[in-house]
């Protein structure tokens, strides 16, 4: 969803022809690229983080927290886009 929204917004702002439009277009293009690169890493951590939980009753560790934080940030970026 983030990649599609970022692409649409980049195209929209690029057409404006203004300096601020070009800057917004560049920001959305960067956001799209970061999202594209982040997705494989998050999938990889999501497959592995259960191995590092404290125990079965305590599903928590730094990897799980990293993935959850990144997902919250991505959801916020989607909402704002």
LINZIQUI-V632318 format. One record per residue. N is the residue number from 0. RES is the residue in one letter. SS is DSSP state (H for helix, E for strand, - for the rest). OMEGA is omega in whole degrees, -180 to 180 (999 if undefined). D_LAST is the distance of its C-alpha to the last C-alpha in Angstrom with 1 decimal. Layout:
n:res:ss:omega:d_last
N:RES:SS:OMEGA:D_LAST
N:RES:SS:OMEGA:D_LAST
//
This chain:
n:res:ss:omega:d_last
0:X:-:-178:9.7
1:X:H:-179:7.7
2:X:H:180:10.0
3:X:H:179:9.8
4:X:H:180:6.1
5:X:H:178:6.8
6:X:H:179:10.1
7:X:H:-179:9.3
8:X:H:178:7.4
9:X:H:179:10.3
10:X:H:-180:12.8
11:X:H:-177:11.9
12:X:H:178:12.2
13:X:H:-179:15.2
14:X:H:-176:17.0
15:X:-:178:17.0
16:X:-:179:19.8
17:X:-:178:19.4
18:X:H:179:19.4
19:X:H:176:16.3
20:X:H:178:14.6
21:X:H:179:16.1
22:X:H:176:14.9
23:X:H:179:11.2
24:X:H:179:11.9
25:X:H:179:13.8
26:X:H:179:11.3
27:X:H:176:8.7
28:X:H:177:12.0
29:X:H:178:13.0
30:X:H:178:10.1
31:X:H:-179:10.9
32:X:H:178:14.5
33:X:H:178:14.4
34:X:H:180:12.8
35:X:H:-179:15.5
36:X:H:-178:18.2
37:X:H:-175:17.3
38:X:H:180:17.6
39:X:H:179:21.4
40:X:H:179:22.2
41:X:H:177:20.6
42:X:H:179:22.5
43:X:H:178:25.6
44:X:H:-179:25.5
45:X:H:177:24.9
46:X:H:-172:28.0
47:X:H:-168:30.1
48:X:H:179:29.1
49:X:H:179:31.5
50:X:H:-174:34.4
51:X:H:176:33.9
52:X:-:-179:33.8
53:X:-:173:36.6
54:X:E:-176:38.1
55:X:-:-178:37.3
56:X:-:-177:37.1
57:X:E:-179:34.8
58:X:-:180:31.6
59:X:-:174:30.3
60:X:-:-178:30.2
61:X:H:180:28.3
62:X:H:179:26.8
63:X:H:179:25.6
64:X:H:178:24.1
65:X:H:180:22.3
66:X:H:-180:20.7
67:X:H:179:19.8
68:X:H:179:18.3
69:X:H:178:16.3
70:X:H:177:15.1
71:X:H:178:14.1
72:X:H:178:12.2
73:X:H:178:10.4
74:X:H:178:9.8
75:X:H:178:8.5
76:X:H:177:6.0
77:X:H:-179:5.1
78:X:H:-179:5.5
79:X:H:180:3.8
80:X:-:999:0.0
//
